[in-house]
Amino acid sequence: MNQFPNDDKDLVNFLRQHRPQVPPAAANLEQQILQQVQASSVQSRRQRSPFWLVPPMIAAGLLATVVIHRSLVPAQPSAAELASLETFIENNWQGTLSEHTESYVWHFTNFSND
């Protein structure tokens, strides 16, 4: 144990001289404490009902709904993105029509063994 500095010895002596007497312990104090602990644990078990689960379940359901809704519904593109997409489609569509329709010959031949 640590030794107190000399400055505190006067204080320690004063506190020792003027300390109150410790009251005697009750003979059945331990039994009283154990009875109170058992009574409080029984009451806490009785007070717990399934109704305390309702608010967290509602909150979890709302959170799940929001998360699922956000993951299933795609974000709306901006006007600039739509214009860029439209330009891209027009350029590619016109390019595919002009290149392929003129360069390929479309005909059907009938092969028969007459």
C-alpha positions in Angstrom: 0.0 0.0 0.0 1.2 3.5 -0.7 2.5 5.6 2.1 0.8 9.0 2.5 3.0 12.1 2.4 3.7 13.8 5.7 1.2 16.6 4.8 -1.7 14.2 5.0 -0.9 12.6 8.4 -2.7 15.4 10.3 -5.8 14.9 8.2 -5.6 11.1 8.6 -5.3 11.4 12.4 -8.2 13.8 12.5 -10.4 11.5 10.5 -9.5 8.5 12.6 -10.4 10.3 15.8 -13.7 11.7 14.5 -15.0 8.7 12.5 -18.5 7.5 13.3 -19.1 4.1 14.9 -20.2 1.5 12.4 -23.7 0.3 13.2 -24.0 -3.4 14.0 -25.3 -5.5 11.1 -28.7 -7.0 11.3 -28.8 -10.7 12.0 -30.9 -11.5 8.9 -29.5 -8.9 6.6 -28.3 -11.5 4.0 -31.7 -13.1 3.9 -33.4 -9.8 3.4 -31.1 -8.9 0.5 -31.6 -12.3 -1.2 -35.4 -12.0 -0.8 -35.4 -8.5 -2.3 -33.2 -9.7 -5.2 -35.6 -12.6 -5.9 -38.7 -10.4 -5.7 -37.2 -7.8 -8.1 -36.2 -10.5 -10.6 -39.7 -12.0 -10.5 -41.3 -8.6 -11.0 -39.0 -7.8 -14.0 -39.9 -11.1 -15.6 -43.6 -10.4 -15.1 -43.3 -6.9 -16.6 -41.7 -8.1 -19.8 -44.4 -8.7 -22.2 -44.3 -9.2 -26.0 -45.7 -5.7 -26.5 -42.2 -4.1 -26.1 -41.3 -5.9 -29.4 -43.9 -4.0 -31.4 -42.2 -0.6 -31.8 -38.8 -2.1 -32.9 -40.6 -4.4 -35.3 -42.6 -1.5 -36.8 -39.3 0.5 -37.2 -37.5 -2.4 -38.8 -40.4 -2.9 -41.2 -40.4 0.7 -42.2 -36.6 0.7 -42.7 -36.8 -2.5 -44.8 -39.6 -1.0 -46.9 -37.5 2.2 -47.6 -34.4 0.2 -48.4 -36.2 -2.2 -50.8 -38.1 0.6 -52.5 -34.9 2.6 -53.1 -33.1 -0.5 -54.5 -36.0 -1.5 -56.8 -37.0 1.9 -58.2 -34.2 3.3 -60.5 -33.2 6.9 -60.1 -34.7 9.3 -62.6 -32.1 10.6 -65.1 -31.6 14.3 -65.4 -32.5 16.3 -68.5 -28.9 16.4 -69.6 -28.6 12.7 -69.4 -31.8 12.2 -71.4 -30.5 14.6 -74.1 -27.2 12.8 -74.2 -28.9 9.4 -74.5 -31.3 10.6 -77.2 -28.4 12.0 -79.2 -26.5 8.7 -78.8 -29.4 6.7 -80.0 -30.1 8.9 -83.0 -26.5 8.8 -84.1 -26.2 5.0 -83.8 -29.6 4.3 -85.3 -29.0 6.4 -88.4 -25.5 4.9 -88.7 -26.8 1.4 -88.6 -29.5 2.0 -91.1 -27.4 3.9 -93.6 -24.5 1.4 -93.5 -26.3 -1.9 -93.6 -29.3 -1.3 -95.8 -27.3 -0.1 -98.8 -24.4 -2.5 -98.6 -26.3 -5.7 -98.3 -28.4 -7.3 -101.0 -31.5 -8.8 -99.7 -33.1 -11.4 -101.8 -34.6 -14.8 -101.4 -33.7 -17.6 -103.7 -35.8 -20.6 -104.1 -33.8 -23.8 -104.4 -35.9 -26.5 -105.8 -35.0 -29.8 -107.5 -37.5 -29.7 -110.3 
